[in-house]
Every structure is written in structure tokens, then in C-alpha cells.
Amino acid sequence: MIWRMTLERQIALIIGRETGLQDVGPETRLDWQQARDVNDTVCIQLNLNIGTIEAMHCRTVGDYIELVRSKS
């Protein structure tokens, strides 16, 4: 049986892997560089098209998750 991972969990794992954050939650801060780097990976892995400028405006992981939700 294949278990589906929630969108939030997928994003948290990607962010943690890309930024080296240990415990990623909705309030975890993202600087513009992290948001840009993470966005590239998220877009490829989730087959989404989210502009770099949009991602760079996200200040927290929660902000970024909401952006991804609006595009998926």
C-alpha cells in the first residue's frame, strides 16, 4: 500500500533538506535566499509553476505552504 504524504509534510521535508533546518514548522522563518532555493526544488518535485518573486515574498514556512496550496 502506498501512503500519501500531506502537502505540508512534503514541503517541510524539502525545506529541511534544502536549508538544513531540523524542526520545520509553519512559523519557521525563511529568508529570501532560502525561499528561492526551496521553491526550485518544490516546483520540480510537485510539478508546480511558482514564480521566484512570489516565493521570495514568503517570510515563513506557513506563508510558503499557503502559496503552494493556492497554486496546486
C-alpha positions in Angstrom: 0.0 0.0 0.0 1.3 3.5 -0.8 0.8 6.1 1.9 0.2 9.6 0.7 2.2 12.4 2.4 0.4 15.6 3.1 1.4 18.7 1.1 2.6 20.3 4.3 4.8 17.4 5.2 6.3 17.2 1.7 7.2 20.9 1.8 8.6 20.6 5.3 10.8 17.7 4.3 12.1 19.6 1.2 12.7 22.8 3.2 14.5 20.8 5.9 16.7 19.1 3.4 17.4 22.3 1.4 18.1 24.6 4.4 19.4 22.2 7.0 16.6 23.1 9.4 16.0 20.3 11.9 12.4 21.0 13.0 10.5 22.8 10.3 7.1 24.2 11.3 4.7 26.8 10.0 6.4 29.6 12.0 9.9 28.7 10.8 11.4 31.8 9.2 12.6 31.8 5.6 14.9 34.4 4.2 14.7 35.3 0.6 17.6 33.1 -0.4 16.1 30.0 1.3 12.7 30.7 -0.2 14.2 31.0 -3.7 16.3 27.8 -3.3 13.4 25.8 -1.8 11.0 27.0 -4.4 13.1 25.5 -7.2 13.0 22.1 -5.5 9.3 22.2 -4.6 8.3 23.2 -8.1 10.2 20.3 -9.6 9.1 17.7 -7.1 5.5 18.7 -7.0 5.3 19.7 -10.7 4.2 23.3 -10.0 5.0 26.6 -11.5 5.5 29.2 -8.8 7.4 32.3 -9.6 10.6 33.0 -7.8 9.4 36.5 -6.9 6.3 35.1 -5.3 8.3 32.6 -3.3 10.7 35.3 -2.1 7.9 37.2 -0.6 7.1 34.4 1.9 8.6 35.1 5.3 7.7 31.8 7.0 7.2 28.2 6.0 3.4 28.7 6.6 3.4 31.6 4.1 5.1 29.4 1.6 2.7 26.4 2.2 -0.3 28.8 1.6 1.3 29.9 -1.7 1.8 26.3 -2.8 -1.8 25.5 -1.9 -3.0 28.4 -4.0 -1.1 27.1 -7.0 -1.9 23.4 -6.7 
